[in-house]
Amino acid sequence: MSGWARQFLIGGFLGNHRTLIMGFIGVAAGVMGTVFGISDGAGVGEILSFLGIGTLGLLVVIGSVYALVIRSKGQSHYR
């Protein structure tokens, strides 16, 4: 990944607070969907899809927190 693409990904996309909120919503949807799917007797595909949504949401939250910490410290590790 080139330097400008990495800077856009970390600084522009993950460094935005709206992305952090979107990640929290994804985690909540994944957890609630998985729990409701298990309790309602859903198939394996539905349960795994909600687990995937929750996992992607968690990765977005971790990336957003990392980007916000780098920006708040004034360091530029992503150059």
C-alpha positions as CSV (number, residue, x, y, z in Angstrom):
1,M,0.0,0.0,0.0
2,S,1.4,3.4,-1.0
3,G,2.0,6.2,1.5
4,W,-1.0,8.4,0.4
5,A,-3.4,5.4,0.5
6,R,-2.3,4.4,4.0
7,Q,-2.6,8.0,5.1
8,F,-6.1,8.2,3.7
9,L,-7.1,4.9,5.3
10,I,-5.8,5.7,8.7
11,G,-6.2,9.5,8.8
12,G,-9.3,10.0,6.7
13,F,-11.5,6.9,7.2
14,L,-10.5,5.4,10.5
15,G,-9.6,8.7,12.1
16,N,-13.2,9.9,11.9
17,H,-15.4,9.6,14.9
18,R,-18.4,8.6,12.7
19,T,-16.5,5.5,11.8
20,L,-16.0,4.7,15.4
21,I,-19.7,5.0,16.0
22,M,-20.4,2.8,12.9
23,G,-18.1,0.2,14.4
24,F,-20.0,0.2,17.7
25,I,-23.3,-0.2,15.9
26,G,-21.8,-3.2,13.9
27,V,-20.6,-4.8,17.1
28,A,-24.0,-4.4,18.8
29,A,-25.8,-5.7,15.7
30,G,-23.5,-8.7,15.5
31,V,-23.9,-9.6,19.2
32,M,-27.7,-9.1,19.3
33,G,-28.2,-10.9,16.0
34,T,-26.2,-13.8,17.1
35,V,-28.0,-14.1,20.5
36,F,-31.4,-13.8,18.9
37,G,-30.5,-16.2,16.2
38,I,-29.4,-18.8,18.6
39,S,-32.4,-18.4,20.8
40,D,-34.8,-18.5,17.8
41,G,-33.1,-21.6,16.3
42,A,-31.7,-20.0,13.2
43,G,-29.5,-21.9,10.8
44,V,-25.7,-21.9,10.9
45,G,-25.5,-19.4,8.0
46,E,-27.5,-16.7,9.7
47,I,-25.6,-17.1,13.0
48,L,-22.2,-17.0,11.2
49,S,-23.2,-13.9,9.2
50,F,-24.1,-12.0,12.4
51,L,-20.8,-13.2,13.9
52,G,-19.0,-11.8,10.9
53,I,-20.8,-8.5,11.2
54,G,-19.8,-8.3,14.8
55,T,-16.2,-9.2,14.0
56,L,-15.9,-6.6,11.3
57,G,-17.4,-4.0,13.6
58,L,-14.8,-4.9,16.3
59,L,-12.0,-4.5,13.8
60,V,-13.3,-1.1,12.7
61,V,-13.5,0.0,16.4
62,I,-9.9,-1.1,17.1
63,G,-8.6,0.6,13.9
64,S,-10.5,3.8,14.8
65,V,-9.2,3.9,18.3
66,Y,-5.6,3.3,17.0
67,A,-6.0,6.1,14.5
68,L,-7.4,8.5,17.0
69,V,-4.6,7.8,19.5
70,I,-2.0,8.4,16.8
71,R,-3.6,11.7,15.8
72,S,-4.0,12.9,19.4
73,K,-0.4,12.2,20.2
74,G,0.7,14.2,17.2
75,Q,2.8,11.2,15.9
76,S,2.6,10.1,12.3
77,H,3.5,6.4,12.4
78,Y,1.5,5.8,9.2
79,R,3.8,7.7,6.8
